[in-house]
Amino acid sequence: MASDLLNVRFVATDGLVWQGDALSVLARTVEGDIGILAGHEPLMAVLVPHGAEVVTSNGVRHVIAIDSGFLSVFDNHVSVISSFGELASEISVDDAEVGLAALHARVQAAEASERELRQYRRLQSQVKAGQKYGELMKRNH
């Protein structure tokens, strides 16, 4: 069974976000969504803000907010490296939506600083991950 599992690590600038064995990983690249299963060919991809999903061997689904970064797949090892990562179960979607709304006009008018743009991407990923997690919880109850 071990050959049917992926060794997965989500690492953010401030440390390890999630690590463990998994059946699959779903992530969003600049070219679209990609699903990774054991035996996947080697790959490197650029990620966009989203809620990545990991399914563990016992069927537990974890959603992780990623603001951008890289995905690497090699020999059943999946590494997701991002400046920001957070488990969706720890996110307040309401707070993230308020922050996103506060920055939206500046970003759309191209007046946002680099720091504000990073915060905007982080908030986007939190909203997407939090909503995805909420949908998963509704389906499981």
TIMI-2910 file (N, C-alpha, C, CB; in pm, 1 decimal, decimal comma, always signed):
<rs>
+----------+----------+----------+----------+----------+----------+----------+----------+----------+----------+----------+----------+------+
!      n_x !      n_y !      n_z !     ca_x !     ca_y !     ca_z !      c_x !      c_y !      c_z !     cb_x !     cb_y !     cb_z ! resn !
+----------+----------+----------+----------+----------+----------+----------+----------+----------+----------+----------+----------+------+
!    +82,3 !   -120,8 !     +0,0 !     +0,0 !     +0,0 !     +0,0 !    +85,7 !   +125,7 !     +0,0 !    -93,0 !     +0,6 !   +120,6 !  Met !
!   +206,1 !   +119,0 !    +56,3 !   +290,7 !   +237,2 !    +65,6 !   +318,6 !   +297,1 !    -71,5 !   +421,4 !   +202,9 !   +134,8 !  Ala !
!   +332,0 !   +215,0 !   -175,3 !   +358,4 !   +266,6 !   -308,9 !   +236,6 !   +338,9 !   -365,9 !   +400,1 !   +153,2 !   -401,8 !  Ser !
!   +119,9 !   +322,1 !   -303,9 !     -1,0 !   +390,1 !   -348,1 !    -19,8 !   +525,0 !   -280,0 !   -121,3 !   +302,9 !   -322,3 !  Asp !
!    +75,6 !   +562,7 !   -195,0 !    +64,0 !   +687,7 !   -119,3 !   +167,4 !   +789,9 !   -164,0 !    +79,0 !   +660,9 !    +30,1 !  Leu !
!   +131,9 !   +914,4 !   -145,7 !   +221,3 !  +1026,1 !   -169,7 !   +272,6 !  +1077,1 !    -35,0 !   +149,6 !  +1139,2 !   -249,3 !  Leu !
!   +396,7 !  +1118,3 !    -30,5 !   +450,1 !  +1187,5 !    +86,1 !   +437,7 !  +1336,0 !    +53,3 !   +601,2 !  +1144,8 !   +118,8 !  Asn !
!   +354,8 !  +1407,8 !   +130,4 !   +319,0 !  +1545,1 !    +95,9 !   +365,3 !  +1641,7 !   +204,2 !   +167,6 !  +1557,7 !    +75,1 !  Val !
!   +418,7 !  +1755,1 !   +158,2 !   +459,2 !  +1863,5 !   +248,7 !   +413,6 !  +1996,4 !   +191,8 !   +613,0 !  +1863,9 !   +270,7 !  Arg !
!   +345,4 !  +2075,2 !   +275,7 !   +310,0 !  +2212,9 !   +243,6 !   +395,2 !  +2301,0 !   +333,9 !   +154,8 !  +2240,8 !   +263,2 !  Phe !
!   +481,2 !  +2381,0 !   +274,1 !   +572,1 !  +2465,5 !   +350,3 !   +550,1 !  +2611,2 !   +311,3 !   +719,4 !  +2423,8 !   +326,6 !  Val !
!   +535,6 !  +2695,6 !   +412,3 !   +521,5 !  +2839,7 !   +391,1 !   +644,4 !  +2908,8 !   +448,0 !   +390,7 !  +2894,8 !   +457,3 !  Ala !
!   +655,9 !  +3035,7 !   +422,4 !   +770,1 !  +3113,5 !   +469,3 !   +791,3 !  +3098,5 !   +619,4 !   +751,3 !  +3259,9 !   +434,3 !  Thr !
!   +682,6 !  +3094,6 !   +694,7 !   +695,4 !  +3088,2 !   +840,3 !   +693,9 !  +2946,1 !   +896,2 !   +585,1 !  +3166,7 !   +903,4 !  Asp !
!   +700,4 !  +2844,0 !   +810,8 !   +713,4 !  +2707,8 !   +861,9 !   +625,8 !  +2605,7 !   +791,8 !   +682,1 !  +2706,5 !  +1006,1 !  Gly !
!   +627,4 !  +2486,1 !   +847,1 !   +551,4 !  +2374,0 !   +793,0 !   +402,5 !  +2394,2 !   +820,2 !   +600,1 !  +2240,5 !   +853,7 !  Leu !
!   +319,7 !  +2382,3 !   +715,7 !   +175,2 !  +2400,7 !   +728,0 !   +106,1 !  +2265,6 !   +745,0 !   +119,0 !  +2474,9 !   +604,5 !  Val !
!   +145,8 !  +2167,9 !   +662,3 !    +86,5 !  +2034,1 !   +670,7 !   +184,4 !  +1934,7 !   +610,6 !    -51,7 !  +2027,9 !   +597,3 !  Trp !
!   +189,4 !  +1816,5 !   +672,5 !   +275,9 !  +1710,3 !   +622,0 !   +211,6 !  +1576,6 !   +652,1 !   +417,7 !  +1718,5 !   +684,1 !  Gln !
!   +222,4 !  +1483,8 !   +558,5 !   +171,5 !  +1350,2 !   +582,6 !   +161,1 !  +1270,2 !   +455,4 !    +38,0 !  +1356,8 !   +649,5 !  Gly !
!   +111,3 !  +1148,3 !   +469,4 !    +87,2 !  +1061,7 !   +354,6 !    -52,1 !  +1087,9 !   +301,2 !   +104,4 !   +912,7 !   +392,1 !  Asp !
!    -66,1 !  +1079,8 !   +170,4 !   -195,4 !  +1110,7 !   +108,2 !   -219,3 !  +1023,9 !    -14,3 !   -202,5 !  +1258,7 !    +69,6 !  Ala !
!   -346,8 !  +1008,2 !    -44,4 !   -386,9 !   +940,3 !   -167,4 !   -378,2 !  +1034,4 !   -287,2 !   -529,2 !   +885,1 !   -154,0 !  Leu !
!   -411,2 !  +1162,1 !   -263,2 !   -412,0 !  +1257,5 !   -373,5 !   -391,6 !  +1400,5 !   -324,3 !   -542,8 !  +1247,3 !   -450,8 !  Ser !
!   -350,6 !  +1484,5 !   -419,4 !   -336,6 !  +1628,4 !   -397,7 !   -400,7 !  +1696,6 !   -517,2 !   -185,2 !  +1671,6 !   -380,0 !  Val !
!   -480,9 !  +1798,3 !   -489,9 !   -540,9 !  +1879,4 !   -595,6 !   -493,5 !  +2022,6 !   -574,3 !   -698,8 !  +1869,8 !   -594,7 !  Leu !
!   -434,7 !  +2081,1 !   -678,9 !   -382,0 !  +2217,2 !   -668,4 !   -416,9 !  +2294,7 !   -794,4 !   -228,5 !  +2215,9 !   -645,7 !  Ala !
!   -408,5 !  +2427,1 !   -785,8 !   -438,2 !  +2512,8 !   -900,9 !   -310,0 !  +2580,4 !   -947,6 !   -546,4 !  +2619,0 !   -865,4 !  Arg !
!   -272,5 !  +2551,1 !  -1071,2 !   -154,1 !  +2611,5 !  -1131,9 !   -197,0 !  +2726,8 !  -1222,6 !    -72,6 !  +2505,7 !  -1212,0 !  Thr !
!    -98,3 !  +2794,6 !  -1278,6 !   -129,4 !  +2903,5 !  -1371,7 !   -199,6 !  +2850,0 !  -1496,1 !     -1,0 !  +2978,7 !  -1411,5 !  Val !
!   -190,0 !  +2721,4 !  -1522,6 !   -254,4 !  +2660,5 !  -1639,2 !   -384,8 !  +2588,8 !  -1605,5 !   -159,8 !  +2563,3 !  -1704,2 !  Glu !
!   -422,8 !  +2583,6 !  -1478,2 !   -547,3 !  +2518,8 !  -1437,5 !   -525,0 !  +2419,9 !  -1324,7 !   -610,9 !  +2448,4 !  -1555,5 !  Gly !
!   -631,2 !  +2349,6 !  -1286,8 !   -624,6 !  +2253,3 !  -1177,4 !   -546,8 !  +2129,6 !  -1219,5 !   -765,5 !  +2214,4 !  -1131,4 !  Asp !
!   -474,8 !  +2072,0 !  -1122,3 !   -400,2 !  +1949,6 !  -1147,0 !   -421,0 !  +1855,1 !  -1029,1 !   -249,0 !  +1979,5 !  -1169,0 !  Ile !
!   -444,3 !  +1731,1 !  -1059,6 !   -457,0 !  +1627,4 !   -957,9 !   -334,2 !  +1539,8 !   -960,6 !   -584,2 !  +1543,3 !   -979,4 !  Gly !
!   -283,1 !  +1508,9 !   -842,7 !   -162,4 !  +1427,2 !   -831,0 !   -199,3 !  +1299,5 !   -756,4 !    -47,3 !  +1504,7 !   -757,3 !  Ile !
!   -166,7 !  +1185,6 !   -814,6 !   -182,1 !  +1053,5 !   -752,5 !    -45,4 !   +987,3 !   -748,7 !   -285,7 !   +964,5 !   -830,5 !  Leu !
!    -32,3 !   +880,9 !   -671,0 !    +92,6 !   +805,7 !   -665,4 !   +132,0 !   +763,4 !   -806,5 !    +79,1 !   +681,7 !   -572,3 !  Ala !
!   +260,3 !   +768,6 !   -834,2 !   +311,2 !   +730,4 !   -964,5 !   +309,7 !   +842,8 !  -1066,8 !   +232,7 !   +616,3 !  -1016,3 !  Gly !
!   +269,2 !   +963,3 !  -1025,3 !   +265,2 !  +1076,7 !  -1118,1 !   +405,2 !  +1104,8 !  -1170,5 !   +206,6 !  +1203,0 !  -1049,3 !  His !
!   +413,2 !  +1145,8 !  -1294,2 !   +542,5 !  +1179,4 !  -1352,4 !   +601,0 !  +1302,0 !  -1282,7 !   +529,2 !  +1204,6 !  -1503,9 !  Glu !
!   +734,6 !  +1317,1 !  -1285,0 !   +796,2 !  +1435,3 !  -1224,1 !   +740,7 !  +1563,9 !  -1286,2 !   +949,7 !  +1430,3 !  -1240,4 !  Pro !
!   +724,5 !  +1664,0 !  -1202,3 !   +658,1 !  +1786,5 !  -1246,0 !   +697,9 !  +1902,3 !  -1156,0 !   +505,1 !  +1768,9 !  -1246,3 !  Leu !
!   +708,3 !  +2020,6 !  -1214,8 !   +718,1 !  +2144,9 !  -1139,1 !   +615,2 !  +2238,9 !  -1199,2 !   +864,2 !  +2206,6 !  -1143,5 !  Met !
!   +541,8 !  +2309,5 !  -1113,2 !   +437,8 !  +2399,9 !  -1161,3 !   +430,0 !  +2522,9 !  -1072,4 !   +301,6 !  +2328,7 !  -1166,2 !  Ala !
!   +387,6 !  +2633,3 !  -1131,9 !   +367,1 !  +2758,7 !  -1060,4 !   +221,3 !  +2761,8 !  -1014,4 !   +401,9 !  +2883,4 !  -1150,8 !  Val !
!   +200,1 !  +2794,3 !   -887,0 !    +66,6 !  +2796,6 !   -828,0 !     +9,1 !  +2937,9 !   -822,2 !    +70,3 !  +2736,8 !   -688,5 !  Leu !
!   -123,3 !  +2945,3 !   -819,6 !   -195,3 !  +3071,8 !   -802,9 !   -271,9 !  +3065,4 !   -670,6 !   -292,8 !  +3099,0 !   -924,1 !  Val !
!   -320,6 !  +3178,9 !   -619,1 !   -397,1 !  +3175,3 !   -493,6 !   -518,6 !  +3083,2 !   -505,0 !   -442,4 !  +3317,0 !   -454,7 !  Pro !
!   -529,4 !  +2991,1 !   -408,6 !   -638,8 !  +2893,7 !   -413,0 !   -643,3 !  +2814,0 !   -283,0 !   -622,8 !  +2798,5 !   -534,0 !  His !
!   -734,1 !  +2720,4 !   -278,8 !   -742,2 !  +2624,4 !   -169,2 !   -702,3 !  +2487,8 !   -221,7 !   -885,0 !  +2620,7 !   -107,3 !  Gly !
!   -581,1 !  +2445,8 !   -192,7 !   -535,0 !  +2312,9 !   -234,0 !   -605,0 !  +2208,9 !   -147,9 !   -379,2 !  +2300,0 !   -221,8 !  Ala !
!   -619,0 !  +2088,7 !   -202,1 !   -688,0 !  +1982,8 !   -128,9 !   -600,2 !  +1858,3 !   -122,4 !   -823,8 !  +1949,8 !   -195,1 !  Glu !
!   -594,9 !  +1799,0 !     -3,1 !   -520,8 !  +1675,5 !    +19,7 !   -618,4 !  +1572,8 !    +75,1 !   -399,7 !  +1697,8 !   +117,4 !  Val !
!   -616,0 !  +1452,6 !    +18,5 !   -698,5 !  +1343,3 !    +70,1 !   -604,1 !  +1239,6 !   +129,8 !   -789,6 !  +1280,2 !    -43,0 !  Val !
!   -619,2 !  +1215,8 !   +260,3 !   -532,2 !  +1121,0 !   +328,4 !   -577,8 !   +977,4 !   +303,2 !   -529,0 !  +1150,1 !   +478,6 !  Thr !
!   -496,1 !   +882,0 !   +345,1 !   -526,5 !   +740,4 !   +320,9 !   -654,1 !   +695,0 !   +391,8 !   -410,0 !   +654,0 !   +366,0 !  Ser !
!   -693,9 !   +764,7 !   +498,0 !   -818,0 !   +728,0 !   +567,2 !   -936,8 !   +813,1 !   +521,0 !   -800,0 !   +742,5 !   +718,5 !  Asn !
!   -920,7 !   +885,7 !   +409,4 !  -1030,2 !   +959,5 !   +349,7 !  -1053,9 !  +1099,2 !   +404,0 !  -1151,6 !   +883,1 !   +365,3 !  Gly !
!   -972,2 !  +1145,3 !   +495,8 !   -986,9 !  +1280,6 !   +549,6 !   -938,3 !  +1380,7 !   +445,0 !   -907,7 !  +1297,1 !   +683,7 !  Val !
!  -1017,7 !  +1485,1 !   +424,4 !   -982,1 !  +1589,8 !   +328,7 !   -935,4 !  +1713,9 !   +404,2 !  -1102,2 !  +1623,8 !   +236,3 !  Arg !
!   -817,1 !  +1760,2 !   +368,1 !   -762,9 !  +1884,0 !   +423,4 !   -758,6 !  +1986,2 !   +311,2 !   -620,6 !  +1862,3 !   +486,3 !  His !
!   -802,8 !  +2107,2 !   +341,8 !   -793,7 !  +2217,8 !   +246,6 !   -694,0 !  +2316,9 !   +303,9 !   -934,4 !  +2285,4 !   +220,4 !  Val !
!   -602,0 !  +2362,1 !   +217,9 !   -494,5 !  +2449,9 !   +261,9 !   -491,6 !  +2572,7 !   +171,5 !   -357,2 !  +2376,0 !   +260,2 !  Ile !
!   -500,3 !  +2690,2 !   +232,2 !   -493,4 !  +2815,6 !   +157,2 !   -348,6 !  +2839,3 !   +114,6 !   -547,1 !  +2935,6 !   +242,5 !  Ala !
!   -330,7 !  +2866,7 !    -14,5 !   -199,5 !  +2893,3 !    -72,3 !   -211,3 !  +3023,3 !   -151,1 !   -150,3 !  +2773,9 !   -163,7 !  Ile !
!   -119,9 !  +3119,0 !   -127,5 !   -134,4 !  +3244,5 !   -200,6 !    -61,5 !  +3245,8 !   -334,3 !    -84,8 !  +3357,6 !   -116,3 !  Asp !
!    +29,1 !  +3157,2 !   -355,7 !   +104,8 !  +3140,5 !   -480,2 !   +216,4 !  +3042,8 !   -446,0 !   +161,7 !  +3279,8 !   -537,2 !  Ser !
!   +311,7 !  +3027,5 !   -532,6 !   +424,3 !  +2941,0 !   -501,2 !   +448,7 !  +2836,5 !   -607,1 !   +402,6 !  +2874,4 !   -369,8 !  Gly !
!   +507,5 !  +2724,2 !   -562,5 !   +548,3 !  +2619,1 !   -654,3 !   +506,1 !  +2482,6 !   -603,0 !   +698,7 !  +2622,8 !   -676,0 !  Phe !
!   +480,1 !  +2393,0 !   -696,0 !   +448,8 !  +2254,2 !   -665,9 !   +555,7 !  +2170,1 !   -734,0 !   +303,4 !  +2214,4 !   -713,7 !  Leu !
!   +609,0 !  +2075,0 !   -659,8 !   +708,6 !  +1984,0 !   -713,9 !   +662,8 !  +1841,6 !   -687,1 !   +849,1 !  +2010,4 !   -652,3 !  Ser !
!   +671,8 !  +1756,1 !   -789,3 !   +636,9 !  +1615,3 !   -776,2 !   +754,9 !  +1534,1 !   -825,8 !   +506,5 !  +1580,4 !   -855,3 !  Val !
!   +802,5 !  +1440,3 !   -742,5 !   +910,3 !  +1351,2 !   -783,0 !   +907,2 !  +1226,4 !   -695,9 !  +1047,9 !  +1421,9 !   -773,1 !  Phe !
!   +898,2 !  +1112,9 !   -757,4 !   +907,3 !   +984,2 !   -688,3 !   +809,8 !   +974,8 !   -569,7 !  +1050,3 !   +961,8 !   -639,5 !  Asp !
!   +684,2 !  +1008,9 !   -594,3 !   +576,8 !  +1005,6 !   -494,1 !   +596,1 !  +1103,2 !   -378,1 !   +564,5 !   +867,1 !   -439,1 !  Asn !
!   +679,2 !  +1203,2 !   -398,7 !   +696,1 !  +1311,7 !   -302,1 !   +638,7 !  +1438,1 !   -365,0 !   +847,5 !  +1331,1 !   -262,0 !  His !
!   +547,4 !  +1502,2 !   -293,3 !   +486,5 !  +1626,2 !   -340,7 !   +523,4 !  +1735,8 !   -241,7 !   +330,1 !  +1612,3 !   -355,5 !  Val !
!   +584,0 !  +1841,1 !   -293,5 !   +618,3 !  +1956,8 !   -210,8 !   +547,7 !  +2079,1 !   -265,5 !   +771,8 !  +1979,4 !   -206,3 !  Ser !
!   +479,9 !  +2149,9 !   -176,5 !   +416,5 !  +2276,3 !   -211,6 !   +487,0 !  +2382,6 !   -129,2 !   +260,0 !  +2274,6 !   -185,0 !  Val !
!   +549,2 !  +2477,3 !   -198,9 !   +625,4 !  +2583,5 !   -134,0 !   +555,2 !  +2714,9 !   -165,7 !   +776,0 !  +2585,3 !   -181,7 !  Ile !
!   +518,9 !  +2788,1 !    -61,4 !   +444,6 !  +2911,9 !    -79,8 !   +487,3 !  +3013,5 !    +25,1 !   +292,8 !  +2886,5 !    -72,2 !  Ser !
!   +470,9 !  +3140,1 !     -6,9 !   +502,7 !  +3241,4 !    +94,6 !   +400,7 !  +3238,1 !   +207,6 !   +507,1 !  +3382,0 !    +31,4 !  Ser !
!   +279,6 !  +3189,4 !   +177,4 !   +174,4 !  +3181,8 !   +278,0 !   +100,8 !  +3049,5 !   +264,8 !    +76,3 !  +3300,3 !   +264,4 !  Phe !
!    +67,6 !  +2990,1 !   +377,3 !    -14,1 !  +2870,1 !   +379,8 !    -87,5 !  +2862,4 !   +512,5 !    +71,9 !  +2744,0 !   +357,2 !  Gly !
!   -212,9 !  +2819,8 !   +507,2 !   -293,0 !  +2809,5 !   +629,1 !   -400,5 !  +2704,1 !   +610,2 !   -356,4 !  +2945,7 !   +666,0 !  Glu !
!   -420,7 !  +2621,8 !   +711,1 !   -528,1 !  +2523,2 !   +705,8 !   -662,3 !  +2595,4 !   +701,9 !   -521,0 !  +2426,5 !   +827,2 !  Leu !
!   -748,1 !  +2554,7 !   +610,2 !   -878,1 !  +2620,9 !   +594,4 !   -963,4 !  +2609,9 !   +719,5 !   -953,1 !  +2561,8 !   +476,6 !  Ala !
!   -944,5 !  +2504,3 !   +796,3 !  -1022,9 !  +2486,9 !   +919,1 !   -994,3 !  +2596,7 !  +1021,4 !   -994,0 !  +2350,5 !   +980,8 !  Ser !
!   -885,3 !  +2670,9 !  +1001,9 !   -846,7 !  +2777,3 !  +1094,7 !   -878,4 !  +2917,0 !  +1041,4 !   -699,2 !  +2767,3 !  +1125,1 !  Glu !
!   -944,7 !  +2923,3 !   +927,3 !   -970,3 !  +3051,6 !   +860,5 !  -1109,9 !  +3104,0 !   +893,3 !   -954,2 !  +3036,8 !   +708,3 !  Ile !
!  -1119,0 !  +3235,5 !   +915,3 !  -1248,3 !  +3303,1 !   +924,0 !  -1275,0 !  +3365,3 !   +787,2 !  -1250,2 !  +3412,5 !  +1039,4 !  Ser !
!  -1364,9 !  +3304,3 !   +711,6 !  -1396,9 !  +3354,8 !   +578,0 !  -1452,4 !  +3496,2 !   +586,8 !  -1497,8 !  +3262,2 !   +507,5 !  Val !
!  -1535,0 !  +3522,8 !   +686,6 !  -1592,3 !  +3657,4 !   +702,5 !  -1482,4 !  +3761,7 !   +717,7 !  -1686,5 !  +3662,3 !   +824,3 !  Asp !
!  -1384,7 !  +3735,5 !   +803,7 !  -1273,9 !  +3830,2 !   +823,5 !  -1194,2 !  +3848,4 !   +694,2 !  -1180,6 !  +3781,5 !   +936,8 !  Asp !
!  -1168,5 !  +3738,7 !   +622,8 !  -1092,7 !  +3745,7 !   +497,8 !  -1169,7 !  +3826,4 !   +393,0 !  -1062,5 !  +3603,7 !   +444,7 !  Ala !
!  -1300,7 !  +3808,0 !   +385,4 !  -1382,2 !  +3882,4 !   +288,4 !  -1382,3 !  +4032,2 !   +319,7 !  -1526,6 !  +3828,7 !   +287,5 !  Glu !
!  -1386,5 !  +4067,1 !   +447,3 !  -1381,8 !  +4208,6 !   +487,1 !  -1248,5 !  +4269,6 !   +443,9 !  -1401,4 !  +4223,9 !   +641,2 !  Val !
!  -1138,8 !  +4199,4 !   +470,2 !  -1007,0 !  +4248,7 !   +430,3 !   -993,2 !  +4260,8 !   +279,3 !   -899,1 !  +4157,6 !   +484,0 !  Gly !
!  -1047,4 !  +4163,3 !   +208,3 !  -1042,8 !  +4164,0 !    +61,5 !  -1119,6 !  +4283,7 !     +6,3 !  -1101,0 !  +4032,5 !     +4,4 !  Leu !
!  -1237,2 !  +4308,5 !    +60,8 !  -1319,3 !  +4421,6 !    +15,7 !  -1248,0 !  +4554,6 !    +41,1 !  -1456,1 !  +4420,6 !    +86,9 !  Ala !
!  -1177,7 !  +4563,5 !   +153,7 !  -1108,2 !  +4687,9 !   +188,6 !   -994,8 !  +4718,3 !    +90,1 !  -1052,6 !  +4679,3 !   +331,4 !  Ala !
!   -932,8 !  +4616,8 !    +34,1 !   -820,7 !  +4636,4 !    -58,3 !   -862,3 !  +4637,3 !   -205,5 !   -718,1 !  +4528,5 !    -36,6 !  Leu !
!   -981,5 !  +4589,9 !   -234,1 !  -1023,8 !  +4568,1 !   -373,0 !  -1008,8 !  +4692,4 !   -461,4 !  -1167,8 !  +4522,5 !   -375,4 !  His !
!  -1058,2 !  +4806,8 !   -418,3 !  -1054,4 !  +4927,5 !   -501,2 !   -911,0 !  +4968,9 !   -533,5 !  -1127,1 !  +5042,2 !   -431,0 !  Ala !
!   -822,1 !  +4961,5 !   -436,6 !   -681,6 !  +4999,3 !   -459,9 !   -614,3 !  +4903,7 !   -558,4 !   -603,4 !  +5001,0 !   -326,7 !  Arg !
!   -644,7 !  +4774,5 !   -544,8 !   -585,4 !  +4676,1 !   -636,0 !   -639,0 !  +4696,9 !   -777,3 !   -614,9 !  +4531,6 !   -588,0 !  Val !
!   -770,0 !  +4714,8 !   -791,8 !   -830,0 !  +4733,4 !   -924,2 !   -781,8 !  +4861,7 !   -992,2 !   -981,7 !  +4735,5 !   -912,6 !  Gln !
!   -752,7 !  +4964,2 !   -913,1 !   -705,1 !  +5091,6 !   -968,6 !   -553,4 !  +5092,6 !   -987,6 !   -746,4 !  +5207,1 !   -877,5 !  Ala !
!   -487,9 !  +4980,0 !   -961,3 !   -341,8 !  +4968,0 !   -972,7 !   -270,2 !  +5068,1 !   -882,3 !   -297,9 !  +4988,7 !  -1118,2 !  Ala !
!   -328,3 !  +5094,6 !   -765,1 !   -268,7 !  +5187,4 !   -668,6 !   -213,1 !  +5114,4 !   -546,5 !   -372,1 !  +5290,6 !   -624,3 !  Glu !
!   -226,9 !  +4984,8 !   -541,3 !   -183,1 !  +4907,9 !   -424,4 !    -31,8 !  +4891,2 !   -423,1 !   -250,9 !  +4770,5 !   -422,2 !  Ala !
!    +23,4 !  +4897,6 !   -303,7 !   +167,0 !  +4872,7 !   -287,3 !   +193,8 !  +4721,8 !   -300,9 !   +217,7 !  +4926,1 !   -148,1 !  Ser !
!   +318,8 !  +4684,6 !   -310,3 !   +354,6 !  +4542,8 !   -318,9 !   +306,9 !  +4468,2 !   -194,1 !   +507,5 !  +4526,2 !   -336,3 !  Glu !
!   +319,6 !  +4529,5 !    -78,1 !   +272,5 !  +4468,5 !    +46,1 !   +121,4 !  +4446,2 !    +42,0 !   +309,8 !  +4556,4 !   +166,5 !  Arg !
!    +46,8 !  +4544,7 !     -9,0 !    -98,7 !  +4532,0 !    -20,3 !   -136,4 !  +4423,5 !   -121,5 !   -161,4 !  +4666,6 !    -61,2 !  Glu !
!    -61,3 !  +4411,8 !   -229,7 !    -87,0 !  +4306,9 !   -328,4 !    -65,2 !  +4167,7 !   -268,5 !     +3,3 !  +4326,2 !   -451,2 !  Leu !
!    +41,9 !  +4152,9 !   -190,5 !    +66,6 !  +4024,9 !   -122,9 !    -46,6 !  +3992,3 !    -27,1 !   +200,5 !  +4028,2 !    -47,1 !  Arg !
!    -92,7 !  +4092,3 !    +48,9 !   -203,7 !  +4072,8 !   +142,3 !   -331,7 !  +4036,9 !    +67,0 !   -225,7 !  +4199,5 !   +227,3 !  Gln !
!   -353,6 !  +4100,8 !    -46,3 !   -471,9 !  +4073,7 !   -127,8 !   -472,1 !  +3928,0 !   -176,2 !   -477,5 !  +4170,5 !   -248,3 !  Tyr !
!   -358,4 !  +3880,6 !   -226,7 !   -348,1 !  +3741,1 !   -271,8 !   -368,8 !  +3644,8 !   -155,4 !   -211,1 !  +3715,4 !   -337,8 !  Arg !
!   -314,7 !  +3679,0 !    -40,7 !   -331,4 !  +3595,0 !    +78,9 !   -480,0 !  +3586,9 !   +117,2 !   -247,6 !  +3651,5 !   +198,0 !  Arg !
!   -547,0 !  +3700,1 !   +116,7 !   -689,3 !  +3702,6 !   +150,6 !   -772,9 !  +3627,0 !    +46,8 !   -738,4 !  +3847,4 !   +162,2 !  Leu !
!   -736,5 !  +3640,4 !    -81,9 !   -805,1 !  +3563,3 !   -185,8 !   -794,3 !  +3414,1 !   -157,2 !   -746,6 !  +3595,3 !   -324,9 !  Gln !
!   -675,1 !  +3368,7 !   -124,1 !   -654,9 !  +3225,9 !    -98,0 !   -732,7 !  +3182,5 !    +25,4 !   -505,3 !  +3194,6 !    -79,9 !  Ser !
!   -739,8 !  +3267,3 !   +126,8 !   -815,3 !  +3232,7 !   +247,1 !   -964,5 !  +3219,1 !   +216,0 !   -793,3 !  +3338,8 !   +356,5 !  Gln !
!  -1018,8 !  +3310,7 !   +137,0 !  -1160,8 !  +3303,7 !   +101,3 !  -1188,0 !  +3176,8 !    +20,7 !  -1203,6 !  +3429,3 !    +20,6 !  Val !
!  -1106,6 !  +3151,4 !    -81,3 !  -1127,1 !  +3032,7 !   -165,4 !  -1115,4 !  +2904,2 !    -83,9 !  -1025,7 !  +3030,7 !   -280,6 !  Lys !
!  -1012,5 !  +2895,4 !     -0,3 !   -992,8 !  +2775,0 !    +80,5 !  -1104,3 !  +2759,4 !   +183,4 !   -856,5 !  +2779,3 !   +150,9 !  Ala !
!  -1142,1 !  +2868,8 !   +247,5 !  -1247,5 !  +2862,8 !   +347,7 !  -1380,7 !  +2821,1 !   +288,3 !  -1261,8 !  +2996,2 !   +415,8 !  Gly !
!  -1412,0 !  +2872,4 !   +170,2 !  -1537,3 !  +2834,0 !   +103,3 !  -1533,9 !  +2686,9 !    +62,1 !  -1562,2 !  +2923,1 !    -20,6 !  Gln !
!  -1421,3 !  +2642,1 !    +10,2 !  -1407,4 !  +2501,7 !    -30,2 !  -1422,1 !  +2410,1 !    +90,7 !  -1271,0 !  +2477,9 !    -99,0 !  Lys !
!  -1360,9 !  +2448,7 !   +201,3 !  -1369,6 !  +2370,6 !   +324,4 !  -1514,7 !  +2365,6 !   +373,6 !  -1277,3 !  +2430,4 !   +433,5 !  Tyr !
!  -1583,4 !  +2479,3 !   +368,7 !  -1723,3 !  +2485,5 !   +409,2 !  -1810,9 !  +2392,8 !   +325,2 !  -1774,4 !  +2628,2 !   +398,9 !  Gly !
!  -1785,4 !  +2389,6 !   +194,7 !  -1861,7 !  +2300,2 !   +105,8 !  -1833,2 !  +2154,1 !   +140,1 !  -1826,9 !  +2327,9 !    -43,1 !  Glu !
!  -1709,7 !  +2121,5 !   +168,8 !  -1676,3 !  +1983,8 !   +206,7 !  -1746,7 !  +1943,1 !   +335,8 !  -1524,7 !  +1968,3 !   +222,8 !  Leu !
!  -1750,5 !  +2034,7 !   +431,1 !  -1814,5 !  +2004,8 !   +558,7 !  -1965,2 !  +1983,9 !   +540,7 !  -1788,0 !  +2117,8 !   +659,4 !  Met !
!  -2028,3 !  +2064,1 !   +454,2 !  -2171,1 !  +2047,2 !   +427,1 !  -2200,2 !  +1911,2 !   +364,0 !  -2221,3 !  +2159,2 !   +335,4 !  Lys !
!  -2114,9 !  +1869,1 !   +271,0 !  -2134,8 !  +1740,3 !   +202,9 !  -2115,3 !  +1623,2 !   +297,6 !  -2039,1 !  +1727,1 !    +84,8 !  Arg !
!  -2032,1 !  +1640,3 !   +398,5 !  -2001,8 !  +1530,6 !   +491,7 !  -2100,8 !  +1521,2 !   +606,9 !  -1862,6 !  +1547,6 !   +547,3 !  Asn !
!  -2196,0 !  +1614,4 !   +614,9 !  -2293,6 !  +1608,6 !   +726,0 !  -2432,3 !  +1592,5 !   +677,1 !  -2286,2 !  +1731,6 !   +811,1 !  His !
+----------+----------+----------+----------+----------+----------+----------+----------+----------+----------+----------+----------+------+
</rs>
